[in-house]
Amino acid sequence: MRKSLAFALMLSATLGLAACDKSSENTQKDADKAAQASQDSMSKAQDKVNDAAKESQEAAQKNAEAAQQRAKEANSQAPAPTTTK
């Protein structure tokens, strides 16, 4: 009788613990949180890439303008060609 009572008690305790286990729900919530954090990080990284591309474009434009200015200055400092007849 004691053995059957012990087995019944163990079975009910095991079923009780199994019924209370919400690990799959918790795991899904954790996965959702991680996915959201990942999405936020990707969004921030994309913003940084866009900012870097914009700065690179602005730098290239300023570099081109500076090259044109240097070319104008070089032409204005060059002696005028003389023609002889």
PDB file of N, CA, C and O in Angstrom:
ATOM      1  N   MET A   1       0.818  -1.181   0.000  1.00  0.00           N
ATOM      2  CA  MET A   1       0.000   0.000   0.000  1.00  0.00           C
ATOM      3  C   MET A   1       0.867   1.251   0.000  1.00  0.00           C
ATOM      4  O   MET A   1       0.546   2.234  -0.668  1.00  0.00           O
ATOM      5  N   ARG A   2       1.941   1.215   0.733  1.00  0.00           N
ATOM      6  CA  ARG A   2       2.813   2.383   0.800  1.00  0.00           C
ATOM      7  C   ARG A   2       3.465   2.652  -0.555  1.00  0.00           C
ATOM      8  O   ARG A   2       3.624   3.803  -0.960  1.00  0.00           O
ATOM      9  N   LYS A   3       3.842   1.571  -1.254  1.00  0.00           N
ATOM     10  CA  LYS A   3       4.475   1.750  -2.549  1.00  0.00           C
ATOM     11  C   LYS A   3       3.505   2.373  -3.542  1.00  0.00           C
ATOM     12  O   LYS A   3       3.873   3.285  -4.283  1.00  0.00           O
ATOM     13  N   SER A   4       2.279   1.891  -3.561  1.00  0.00           N
ATOM     14  CA  SER A   4       1.309   2.441  -4.506  1.00  0.00           C
ATOM     15  C   SER A   4       0.990   3.893  -4.164  1.00  0.00           C
ATOM     16  O   SER A   4       0.792   4.708  -5.064  1.00  0.00           O
ATOM     17  N   LEU A   5       0.939   4.224  -2.880  1.00  0.00           N
ATOM     18  CA  LEU A   5       0.704   5.592  -2.464  1.00  0.00           C
ATOM     19  C   LEU A   5       1.895   6.471  -2.877  1.00  0.00           C
ATOM     20  O   LEU A   5       1.704   7.604  -3.321  1.00  0.00           O
ATOM     21  N   ALA A   6       3.101   5.961  -2.733  1.00  0.00           N
ATOM     22  CA  ALA A   6       4.295   6.708  -3.120  1.00  0.00           C
ATOM     23  C   ALA A   6       4.319   6.930  -4.632  1.00  0.00           C
ATOM     24  O   ALA A   6       4.642   8.024  -5.096  1.00  0.00           O
ATOM     25  N   PHE A   7       3.979   5.901  -5.392  1.00  0.00           N
ATOM     26  CA  PHE A   7       3.931   6.046  -6.849  1.00  0.00           C
ATOM     27  C   PHE A   7       2.860   7.042  -7.270  1.00  0.00           C
ATOM     28  O   PHE A   7       3.087   7.856  -8.166  1.00  0.00           O
ATOM     29  N   ALA A   8       1.715   6.987  -6.644  1.00  0.00           N
ATOM     30  CA  ALA A   8       0.633   7.918  -6.969  1.00  0.00           C
ATOM     31  C   ALA A   8       1.054   9.347  -6.641  1.00  0.00           C
ATOM     32  O   ALA A   8       0.768  10.271  -7.402  1.00  0.00           O
ATOM     33  N   LEU A   9       1.726   9.528  -5.520  1.00  0.00           N
ATOM     34  CA  LEU A   9       2.187  10.849  -5.128  1.00  0.00           C
ATOM     35  C   LEU A   9       3.249  11.363  -6.109  1.00  0.00           C
ATOM     36  O   LEU A   9       3.213  12.528  -6.505  1.00  0.00           O
ATOM     37  N   MET A  10       4.176  10.512  -6.494  1.00  0.00           N
ATOM     38  CA  MET A  10       5.202  10.902  -7.456  1.00  0.00           C
ATOM     39  C   MET A  10       4.582  11.245  -8.807  1.00  0.00           C
ATOM     40  O   MET A  10       4.981  12.216  -9.451  1.00  0.00           O
ATOM     41  N   LEU A  11       3.600  10.440  -9.236  1.00  0.00           N
ATOM     42  CA  LEU A  11       2.935  10.691 -10.511  1.00  0.00           C
ATOM     43  C   LEU A  11       2.206  12.031 -10.487  1.00  0.00           C
ATOM     44  O   LEU A  11       2.291  12.809 -11.437  1.00  0.00           O
ATOM     45  N   SER A  12       1.486  12.294  -9.393  1.00  0.00           N
ATOM     46  CA  SER A  12       0.749  13.561  -9.314  1.00  0.00           C
ATOM     47  C   SER A  12       1.716  14.750  -9.241  1.00  0.00           C
ATOM     48  O   SER A  12       1.434  15.803  -9.812  1.00  0.00           O
ATOM     49  N   ALA A  13       2.837  14.598  -8.558  1.00  0.00           N
ATOM     50  CA  ALA A  13       3.818  15.679  -8.493  1.00  0.00           C
ATOM     51  C   ALA A  13       4.441  15.922  -9.869  1.00  0.00           C
ATOM     52  O   ALA A  13       4.646  17.070 -10.265  1.00  0.00           O
ATOM     53  N   THR A  14       4.738  14.854 -10.589  1.00  0.00           N
ATOM     54  CA  THR A  14       5.316  14.975 -11.924  1.00  0.00           C
ATOM     55  C   THR A  14       4.339  15.652 -12.871  1.00  0.00           C
ATOM     56  O   THR A  14       4.723  16.552 -13.619  1.00  0.00           O
ATOM     57  N   LEU A  15       3.087  15.233 -12.848  1.00  0.00           N
ATOM     58  CA  LEU A  15       2.076  15.847 -13.707  1.00  0.00           C
ATOM     59  C   LEU A  15       1.851  17.312 -13.327  1.00  0.00           C
ATOM     60  O   LEU A  15       1.647  18.158 -14.197  1.00  0.00           O
ATOM     61  N   GLY A  16       1.889  17.601 -12.054  1.00  0.00           N
ATOM     62  CA  GLY A  16       1.713  18.971 -11.592  1.00  0.00           C
ATOM     63  C   GLY A  16       2.835  19.872 -12.090  1.00  0.00           C
ATOM     64  O   GLY A  16       2.594  20.997 -12.526  1.00  0.00           O
ATOM     65  N   LEU A  17       4.060  19.366 -12.019  1.00  0.00           N
ATOM     66  CA  LEU A  17       5.193  20.152 -12.511  1.00  0.00           C
ATOM     67  C   LEU A  17       5.143  20.314 -14.029  1.00  0.00           C
ATOM     68  O   LEU A  17       5.458  21.377 -14.564  1.00  0.00           O
ATOM     69  N   ALA A  18       4.746  19.252 -14.704  1.00  0.00           N
ATOM     70  CA  ALA A  18       4.662  19.320 -16.165  1.00  0.00           C
ATOM     71  C   ALA A  18       3.572  20.294 -16.597  1.00  0.00           C
ATOM     72  O   ALA A  18       3.742  21.011 -17.583  1.00  0.00           O
ATOM     73  N   ALA A  19       2.473  20.328 -15.883  1.00  0.00           N
ATOM     74  CA  ALA A  19       1.372  21.225 -16.238  1.00  0.00           C
ATOM     75  C   ALA A  19       1.738  22.682 -15.979  1.00  0.00           C
ATOM     76  O   ALA A  19       1.234  23.569 -16.668  1.00  0.00           O
ATOM     77  N   CYS A  20       2.587  22.942 -15.023  1.00  0.00           N
ATOM     78  CA  CYS A  20       2.972  24.316 -14.688  1.00  0.00           C
ATOM     79  C   CYS A  20       4.123  24.825 -15.537  1.00  0.00           C
ATOM     80  O   CYS A  20       4.471  26.003 -15.463  1.00  0.00           O
ATOM     81  N   ASP A  21       4.709  23.970 -16.329  1.00  0.00           N
ATOM     82  CA  ASP A  21       5.866  24.375 -17.126  1.00  0.00           C
ATOM     83  C   ASP A  21       5.415  25.274 -18.265  1.00  0.00           C
ATOM     84  O   ASP A  21       4.653  24.854 -19.135  1.00  0.00           O
ATOM     85  N   LYS A  22       5.882  26.493 -18.255  1.00  0.00           N
ATOM     86  CA  LYS A  22       5.546  27.453 -19.303  1.00  0.00           C
ATOM     87  C   LYS A  22       6.799  27.851 -20.062  1.00  0.00           C
ATOM     88  O   LYS A  22       6.911  28.976 -20.548  1.00  0.00           O
ATOM     89  N   SER A  23       7.721  26.940 -20.159  1.00  0.00           N
ATOM     90  CA  SER A  23       8.983  27.288 -20.792  1.00  0.00           C
ATOM     91  C   SER A  23       8.805  27.611 -22.276  1.00  0.00           C
ATOM     92  O   SER A  23       9.505  28.472 -22.808  1.00  0.00           O
ATOM     93  N   SER A  24       7.885  26.936 -22.939  1.00  0.00           N
ATOM     94  CA  SER A  24       7.698  27.230 -24.358  1.00  0.00           C
ATOM     95  C   SER A  24       7.130  28.633 -24.550  1.00  0.00           C
ATOM     96  O   SER A  24       7.511  29.327 -25.493  1.00  0.00           O
ATOM     97  N   GLU A  25       6.228  29.057 -23.673  1.00  0.00           N
ATOM     98  CA  GLU A  25       5.697  30.413 -23.757  1.00  0.00           C
ATOM     99  C   GLU A  25       6.784  31.431 -23.427  1.00  0.00           C
ATOM    100  O   GLU A  25       6.920  32.453 -24.100  1.00  0.00           O
ATOM    101  N   ASN A  26       7.552  31.136 -22.386  1.00  0.00           N
ATOM    102  CA  ASN A  26       8.637  32.042 -22.004  1.00  0.00           C
ATOM    103  C   ASN A  26       9.691  32.099 -23.100  1.00  0.00           C
ATOM    104  O   ASN A  26      10.236  33.162 -23.395  1.00  0.00           O
ATOM    105  N   THR A  27       9.967  30.965 -23.692  1.00  0.00           N
ATOM    106  CA  THR A  27      10.959  30.921 -24.765  1.00  0.00           C
ATOM    107  C   THR A  27      10.492  31.753 -25.949  1.00  0.00           C
ATOM    108  O   THR A  27      11.290  32.476 -26.546  1.00  0.00           O
ATOM    109  N   GLN A  28       9.231  31.664 -26.292  1.00  0.00           N
ATOM    110  CA  GLN A  28       8.694  32.438 -27.407  1.00  0.00           C
ATOM    111  C   GLN A  28       8.758  33.929 -27.107  1.00  0.00           C
ATOM    112  O   GLN A  28       9.108  34.724 -27.980  1.00  0.00           O
ATOM    113  N   LYS A  29       8.423  34.314 -25.876  1.00  0.00           N
ATOM    114  CA  LYS A  29       8.493  35.728 -25.507  1.00  0.00           C
ATOM    115  C   LYS A  29       9.926  36.225 -25.563  1.00  0.00           C
ATOM    116  O   LYS A  29      10.188  37.328 -26.043  1.00  0.00           O
ATOM    117  N   ASP A  30      10.858  35.410 -25.071  1.00  0.00           N
ATOM    118  CA  ASP A  30      12.271  35.786 -25.124  1.00  0.00           C
ATOM    119  C   ASP A  30      12.748  35.915 -26.567  1.00  0.00           C
ATOM    120  O   ASP A  30      13.507  36.823 -26.904  1.00  0.00           O
ATOM    121  N   ALA A  31      12.293  34.997 -27.408  1.00  0.00           N
ATOM    122  CA  ALA A  31      12.675  35.049 -28.819  1.00  0.00           C
ATOM    123  C   ALA A  31      12.101  36.296 -29.484  1.00  0.00           C
ATOM    124  O   ALA A  31      12.771  36.926 -30.303  1.00  0.00           O
ATOM    125  N   ASP A  32      10.879  36.651 -29.142  1.00  0.00           N
ATOM    126  CA  ASP A  32      10.279  37.869 -29.693  1.00  0.00           C
ATOM    127  C   ASP A  32      11.045  39.111 -29.251  1.00  0.00           C
ATOM    128  O   ASP A  32      11.272  40.025 -30.044  1.00  0.00           O
ATOM    129  N   LYS A  33      11.441  39.138 -27.980  1.00  0.00           N
ATOM    130  CA  LYS A  33      12.214  40.279 -27.480  1.00  0.00           C
ATOM    131  C   LYS A  33      13.562  40.363 -28.193  1.00  0.00           C
ATOM    132  O   LYS A  33      14.006  41.446 -28.573  1.00  0.00           O
ATOM    133  N   ALA A  34      14.198  39.226 -28.368  1.00  0.00           N
ATOM    134  CA  ALA A  34      15.496  39.205 -29.043  1.00  0.00           C
ATOM    135  C   ALA A  34      15.350  39.635 -30.504  1.00  0.00           C
ATOM    136  O   ALA A  34      16.202  40.352 -31.029  1.00  0.00           O
ATOM    137  N   ALA A  35      14.283  39.202 -31.152  1.00  0.00           N
ATOM    138  CA  ALA A  35      14.055  39.596 -32.544  1.00  0.00           C
ATOM    139  C   ALA A  35      13.816  41.097 -32.641  1.00  0.00           C
ATOM    140  O   ALA A  35      14.302  41.743 -33.569  1.00  0.00           O
ATOM    141  N   GLN A  36      13.079  41.651 -31.700  1.00  0.00           N
ATOM    142  CA  GLN A  36      12.821  43.092 -31.708  1.00  0.00           C
ATOM    143  C   GLN A  36      14.119  43.868 -31.468  1.00  0.00           C
ATOM    144  O   GLN A  36      14.376  44.877 -32.126  1.00  0.00           O
ATOM    145  N   ALA A  37      14.926  43.396 -30.532  1.00  0.00           N
ATOM    146  CA  ALA A  37      16.210  44.058 -30.264  1.00  0.00           C
ATOM    147  C   ALA A  37      17.111  43.972 -31.490  1.00  0.00           C
ATOM    148  O   ALA A  37      17.814  44.927 -31.822  1.00  0.00           O
ATOM    149  N   SER A  38      17.085  42.837 -32.152  1.00  0.00           N
ATOM    150  CA  SER A  38      17.879  42.667 -33.364  1.00  0.00           C
ATOM    151  C   SER A  38      17.405  43.617 -34.457  1.00  0.00           C
ATOM    152  O   SER A  38      18.220  44.225 -35.152  1.00  0.00           O
ATOM    153  N   GLN A  39      16.116  43.742 -34.606  1.00  0.00           N
ATOM    154  CA  GLN A  39      15.550  44.653 -35.604  1.00  0.00           C
ATOM    155  C   GLN A  39      15.943  46.097 -35.303  1.00  0.00           C
ATOM    156  O   GLN A  39      16.278  46.857 -36.211  1.00  0.00           O
ATOM    157  N   ASP A  40      15.900  46.471 -34.022  1.00  0.00           N
ATOM    158  CA  ASP A  40      16.293  47.822 -33.635  1.00  0.00           C
ATOM    159  C   ASP A  40      17.768  48.070 -33.955  1.00  0.00           C
ATOM    160  O   ASP A  40      18.131  49.135 -34.454  1.00  0.00           O
ATOM    161  N   SER A  41      18.605  47.088 -33.666  1.00  0.00           N
ATOM    162  CA  SER A  41      20.037  47.221 -33.946  1.00  0.00           C
ATOM    163  C   SER A  41      20.284  47.339 -35.444  1.00  0.00           C
ATOM    164  O   SER A  41      21.118  48.136 -35.874  1.00  0.00           O
ATOM    165  N   MET A  42      19.575  46.564 -36.230  1.00  0.00           N
ATOM    166  CA  MET A  42      19.725  46.635 -37.682  1.00  0.00           C
ATOM    167  C   MET A  42      19.276  48.001 -38.200  1.00  0.00           C
ATOM    168  O   MET A  42      19.889  48.554 -39.113  1.00  0.00           O
ATOM    169  N   SER A  43      18.227  48.531 -37.625  1.00  0.00           N
ATOM    170  CA  SER A  43      17.738  49.844 -38.042  1.00  0.00           C
ATOM    171  C   SER A  43      18.775  50.922 -37.721  1.00  0.00           C
ATOM    172  O   SER A  43      19.035  51.800 -38.545  1.00  0.00           O
ATOM    173  N   LYS A  44      19.360  50.857 -36.535  1.00  0.00           N
ATOM    174  CA  LYS A  44      20.392  51.828 -36.160  1.00  0.00           C
ATOM    175  C   LYS A  44      21.613  51.694 -37.071  1.00  0.00           C
ATOM    176  O   LYS A  44      22.192  52.695 -37.493  1.00  0.00           O
ATOM    177  N   ALA A  45      21.994  50.470 -37.366  1.00  0.00           N
ATOM    178  CA  ALA A  45      23.146  50.247 -38.245  1.00  0.00           C
ATOM    179  C   ALA A  45      22.870  50.791 -39.639  1.00  0.00           C
ATOM    180  O   ALA A  45      23.754  51.387 -40.254  1.00  0.00           O
ATOM    181  N   GLN A  46      21.663  50.597 -40.145  1.00  0.00           N
ATOM    182  CA  GLN A  46      21.306  51.120 -41.468  1.00  0.00           C
ATOM    183  C   GLN A  46      21.337  52.641 -41.468  1.00  0.00           C
ATOM    184  O   GLN A  46      21.777  53.252 -42.442  1.00  0.00           O
ATOM    185  N   ASP A  47      20.875  53.257 -40.384  1.00  0.00           N
ATOM    186  CA  ASP A  47      20.929  54.716 -40.285  1.00  0.00           C
ATOM    187  C   ASP A  47      22.374  55.207 -40.324  1.00  0.00           C
ATOM    188  O   ASP A  47      22.676  56.209 -40.973  1.00  0.00           O
ATOM    189  N   LYS A  48      23.268  54.500 -39.627  1.00  0.00           N
ATOM    190  CA  LYS A  48      24.681  54.884 -39.627  1.00  0.00           C
ATOM    191  C   LYS A  48      25.291  54.720 -41.011  1.00  0.00           C
ATOM    192  O   LYS A  48      26.098  55.548 -41.434  1.00  0.00           O
ATOM    193  N   VAL A  49      24.918  53.669 -41.716  1.00  0.00           N
ATOM    194  CA  VAL A  49      25.421  53.464 -43.078  1.00  0.00           C
ATOM    195  C   VAL A  49      24.929  54.582 -43.987  1.00  0.00           C
ATOM    196  O   VAL A  49      25.688  55.102 -44.805  1.00  0.00           O
ATOM    197  N   ASN A  50      23.675  54.946 -43.846  1.00  0.00           N
ATOM    198  CA  ASN A  50      23.129  56.035 -44.665  1.00  0.00           C
ATOM    199  C   ASN A  50      23.832  57.351 -44.364  1.00  0.00           C
ATOM    200  O   ASN A  50      24.144  58.114 -45.279  1.00  0.00           O
ATOM    201  N   ASP A  51      24.084  57.623 -43.078  1.00  0.00           N
ATOM    202  CA  ASP A  51      24.796  58.847 -42.709  1.00  0.00           C
ATOM    203  C   ASP A  51      26.211  58.846 -43.283  1.00  0.00           C
ATOM    204  O   ASP A  51      26.682  59.867 -43.786  1.00  0.00           O
ATOM    205  N   ALA A  52      26.880  57.712 -43.207  1.00  0.00           N
ATOM    206  CA  ALA A  52      28.246  57.623 -43.739  1.00  0.00           C
ATOM    207  C   ALA A  52      28.258  57.832 -45.248  1.00  0.00           C
ATOM    208  O   ALA A  52      29.155  58.493 -45.772  1.00  0.00           O
ATOM    209  N   ALA A  53      27.282  57.280 -45.948  1.00  0.00           N
ATOM    210  CA  ALA A  53      27.214  57.461 -47.395  1.00  0.00           C
ATOM    211  C   ALA A  53      26.959  58.924 -47.745  1.00  0.00           C
ATOM    212  O   ALA A  53      27.523  59.449 -48.704  1.00  0.00           O
ATOM    213  N   LYS A  54      26.114  59.568 -46.968  1.00  0.00           N
ATOM    214  CA  LYS A  54      25.820  60.989 -47.200  1.00  0.00           C
ATOM    215  C   LYS A  54      27.071  61.834 -46.973  1.00  0.00           C
ATOM    216  O   LYS A  54      27.375  62.724 -47.767  1.00  0.00           O
ATOM    217  N   GLU A  55      27.797  61.557 -45.885  1.00  0.00           N
ATOM    218  CA  GLU A  55      29.029  62.296 -45.599  1.00  0.00           C
ATOM    219  C   GLU A  55      30.080  62.049 -46.677  1.00  0.00           C
ATOM    220  O   GLU A  55      30.812  62.963 -47.055  1.00  0.00           O
ATOM    221  N   SER A  56      30.152  60.825 -47.166  1.00  0.00           N
ATOM    222  CA  SER A  56      31.109  60.497 -48.221  1.00  0.00           C
ATOM    223  C   SER A  56      30.780  61.257 -49.496  1.00  0.00           C
ATOM    224  O   SER A  56      31.675  61.760 -50.175  1.00  0.00           O
ATOM    225  N   GLN A  57      29.512  61.338 -49.815  1.00  0.00           N
ATOM    226  CA  GLN A  57      29.096  62.072 -51.003  1.00  0.00           C
ATOM    227  C   GLN A  57      29.414  63.559 -50.860  1.00  0.00           C
ATOM    228  O   GLN A  57      29.887  64.189 -51.806  1.00  0.00           O
ATOM    229  N   GLU A  58      29.155  64.115 -49.686  1.00  0.00           N
ATOM    230  CA  GLU A  58      29.459  65.526 -49.454  1.00  0.00           C
ATOM    231  C   GLU A  58      30.963  65.776 -49.548  1.00  0.00           C
ATOM    232  O   GLU A  58      31.393  66.781 -50.114  1.00  0.00           O
ATOM    233  N   ALA A  59      31.755  64.869 -48.997  1.00  0.00           N
ATOM    234  CA  ALA A  59      33.214  65.023 -49.057  1.00  0.00           C
ATOM    235  C   ALA A  59      33.717  64.952 -50.491  1.00  0.00           C
ATOM    236  O   ALA A  59      34.609  65.711 -50.873  1.00  0.00           O
ATOM    237  N   ALA A  60      33.156  64.052 -51.285  1.00  0.00           N
ATOM    238  CA  ALA A  60      33.561  63.942 -52.688  1.00  0.00           C
ATOM    239  C   ALA A  60      33.201  65.209 -53.451  1.00  0.00           C
ATOM    240  O   ALA A  60      33.964  65.665 -54.303  1.00  0.00           O
ATOM    241  N   GLN A  61      32.041  65.776 -53.147  1.00  0.00           N
ATOM    242  CA  GLN A  61      31.624  67.002 -53.812  1.00  0.00           C
ATOM    243  C   GLN A  61      32.545  68.162 -53.429  1.00  0.00           C
ATOM    244  O   GLN A  61      32.935  68.954 -54.287  1.00  0.00           O
ATOM    245  N   LYS A  62      32.894  68.265 -52.141  1.00  0.00           N
ATOM    246  CA  LYS A  62      33.801  69.329 -51.706  1.00  0.00           C
ATOM    247  C   LYS A  62      35.185  69.137 -52.308  1.00  0.00           C
ATOM    248  O   LYS A  62      35.853  70.112 -52.650  1.00  0.00           O
ATOM    249  N   ASN A  63      35.615  67.905 -52.439  1.00  0.00           N
ATOM    250  CA  ASN A  63      36.913  67.613 -53.046  1.00  0.00           C
ATOM    251  C   ASN A  63      36.925  68.041 -54.510  1.00  0.00           C
ATOM    252  O   ASN A  63      37.906  68.612 -54.988  1.00  0.00           O
ATOM    253  N   ALA A  64      35.832  67.765 -55.220  1.00  0.00           N
ATOM    254  CA  ALA A  64      35.738  68.164 -56.630  1.00  0.00           C
ATOM    255  C   ALA A  64      35.735  69.685 -56.758  1.00  0.00           C
ATOM    256  O   ALA A  64      36.378  70.235 -57.653  1.00  0.00           O
ATOM    257  N   GLU A  65      35.014  70.368 -55.866  1.00  0.00           N
ATOM    258  CA  GLU A  65      34.988  71.829 -55.900  1.00  0.00           C
ATOM    259  C   GLU A  65      36.378  72.402 -55.611  1.00  0.00           C
ATOM    260  O   GLU A  65      36.795  73.379 -56.234  1.00  0.00           O
ATOM    261  N   ALA A  66      37.083  71.792 -54.672  1.00  0.00           N
ATOM    262  CA  ALA A  66      38.435  72.252 -54.342  1.00  0.00           C
ATOM    263  C   ALA A  66      39.373  72.033 -55.527  1.00  0.00           C
ATOM    264  O   ALA A  66      40.233  72.872 -55.791  1.00  0.00           O
ATOM    265  N   ALA A  67      39.223  70.937 -56.232  1.00  0.00           N
ATOM    266  CA  ALA A  67      40.059  70.661 -57.405  1.00  0.00           C
ATOM    267  C   ALA A  67      39.786  71.689 -58.498  1.00  0.00           C
ATOM    268  O   ALA A  67      40.714  72.151 -59.160  1.00  0.00           O
ATOM    269  N   GLN A  68      38.526  72.047 -58.689  1.00  0.00           N
ATOM    270  CA  GLN A  68      38.194  73.067 -59.684  1.00  0.00           C
ATOM    271  C   GLN A  68      38.789  74.416 -59.294  1.00  0.00           C
ATOM    272  O   GLN A  68      39.301  75.143 -60.146  1.00  0.00           O
ATOM    273  N   GLN A  69      38.723  74.747 -58.012  1.00  0.00           N
ATOM    274  CA  GLN A  69      39.278  76.007 -57.532  1.00  0.00           C
ATOM    275  C   GLN A  69      40.789  76.039 -57.731  1.00  0.00           C
ATOM    276  O   GLN A  69      41.343  77.060 -58.140  1.00  0.00           O
ATOM    277  N   ARG A  70      41.455  74.924 -57.441  1.00  0.00           N
ATOM    278  CA  ARG A  70      42.906  74.852 -57.648  1.00  0.00           C
ATOM    279  C   ARG A  70      43.252  75.007 -59.126  1.00  0.00           C
ATOM    280  O   ARG A  70      44.240  75.652 -59.476  1.00  0.00           O
ATOM    281  N   ALA A  71      42.430  74.410 -59.989  1.00  0.00           N
ATOM    282  CA  ALA A  71      42.681  74.527 -61.431  1.00  0.00           C
ATOM    283  C   ALA A  71      42.512  75.973 -61.891  1.00  0.00           C
ATOM    284  O   ALA A  71      43.294  76.454 -62.711  1.00  0.00           O
ATOM    285  N   LYS A  72      41.506  76.666 -61.375  1.00  0.00           N
ATOM    286  CA  LYS A  72      41.301  78.074 -61.732  1.00  0.00           C
ATOM    287  C   LYS A  72      42.475  78.920 -61.257  1.00  0.00           C
ATOM    288  O   LYS A  72      42.959  79.788 -61.983  1.00  0.00           O
ATOM    289  N   GLU A  73      42.931  78.660 -60.036  1.00  0.00           N
ATOM    290  CA  GLU A  73      44.055  79.421 -59.493  1.00  0.00           C
ATOM    291  C   GLU A  73      45.330  79.159 -60.293  1.00  0.00           C
ATOM    292  O   GLU A  73      46.123  80.069 -60.535  1.00  0.00           O
ATOM    293  N   ALA A  74      45.513  77.911 -60.696  1.00  0.00           N
ATOM    294  CA  ALA A  74      46.699  77.572 -61.487  1.00  0.00           C
ATOM    295  C   ALA A  74      46.650  78.267 -62.841  1.00  0.00           C
ATOM    296  O   ALA A  74      47.677  78.744 -63.325  1.00  0.00           O
ATOM    297  N   ASN A  75      45.477  78.333 -63.459  1.00  0.00           N
ATOM    298  CA  ASN A  75      45.343  79.010 -64.751  1.00  0.00           C
ATOM    299  C   ASN A  75      45.544  80.511 -64.620  1.00  0.00           C
ATOM    300  O   ASN A  75      46.117  81.138 -65.512  1.00  0.00           O
ATOM    301  N   SER A  76      45.084  81.094 -63.527  1.00  0.00           N
ATOM    302  CA  SER A  76      45.237  82.543 -63.370  1.00  0.00           C
ATOM    303  C   SER A  76      46.668  82.949 -63.038  1.00  0.00           C
ATOM    304  O   SER A  76      47.072  84.079 -63.311  1.00  0.00           O
ATOM    305  N   GLN A  77      47.429  82.041 -62.455  1.00  0.00           N
ATOM    306  CA  GLN A  77      48.819  82.329 -62.111  1.00  0.00           C
ATOM    307  C   GLN A  77      49.778  82.026 -63.252  1.00  0.00           C
ATOM    308  O   GLN A  77      50.920  82.485 -63.233  1.00  0.00           O
ATOM    309  N   ALA A  78      49.339  81.265 -64.238  1.00  0.00           N
ATOM    310  CA  ALA A  78      50.206  80.936 -65.358  1.00  0.00           C
ATOM    311  C   ALA A  78      50.393  82.168 -66.213  1.00  0.00           C
ATOM    312  O   ALA A  78      49.444  82.928 -66.404  1.00  0.00           O
ATOM    313  N   PRO A  79      51.592  82.391 -66.738  1.00  0.00           N
ATOM    314  CA  PRO A  79      51.808  83.564 -67.582  1.00  0.00           C
ATOM    315  C   PRO A  79      51.010  83.424 -68.886  1.00  0.00           C
ATOM    316  O   PRO A  79      50.842  82.328 -69.421  1.00  0.00           O
ATOM    317  N   ALA A  80      50.542  84.529 -69.360  1.00  0.00           N
ATOM    318  CA  ALA A  80      49.766  84.535 -70.600  1.00  0.00           C
ATOM    319  C   ALA A  80      50.718  84.243 -71.758  1.00  0.00           C
ATOM    320  O   ALA A  80      51.837  84.757 -71.792  1.00  0.00           O
ATOM    321  N   PRO A  81      50.284  83.440 -72.679  1.00  0.00           N
ATOM    322  CA  PRO A  81      51.160  83.149 -73.824  1.00  0.00           C
ATOM    323  C   PRO A  81      51.314  84.402 -74.685  1.00  0.00           C
ATOM    324  O   PRO A  81      50.358  85.140 -74.924  1.00  0.00           O
ATOM    325  N   THR A  82      52.521  84.611 -75.132  1.00  0.00           N
ATOM    326  CA  THR A  82      52.786  85.754 -75.996  1.00  0.00           C
ATOM    327  C   THR A  82      52.858  85.295 -77.446  1.00  0.00           C
ATOM    328  O   THR A  82      53.359  84.212 -77.751  1.00  0.00           O
ATOM    329  N   THR A  83      52.359  86.119 -78.307  1.00  0.00           N
ATOM    330  CA  THR A  83      52.412  85.782 -79.733  1.00  0.00           C
ATOM    331  C   THR A  83      53.404  86.731 -80.409  1.00  0.00           C
ATOM    332  O   THR A  83      53.415  87.932 -80.138  1.00  0.00           O
ATOM    333  N   THR A  84      54.185  86.207 -81.238  1.00  0.00           N
ATOM    334  CA  THR A  84      55.152  87.027 -81.961  1.00  0.00           C
ATOM    335  C   THR A  84      54.840  86.963 -83.443  1.00  0.00           C
ATOM    336  O   THR A  84      54.439  85.920 -83.961  1.00  0.00           O
ATOM    337  N   LYS A  85      55.029  88.089 -84.124  1.00  0.00           N
ATOM    338  CA  LYS A  85      54.774  88.162 -85.569  1.00  0.00           C
ATOM    339  C   LYS A  85      55.978  88.615 -86.297  1.00  0.00           C
ATOM    340  O   LYS A  85      55.949  88.736 -87.522  1.00  0.00           O
TER     341      LYS A  85
END
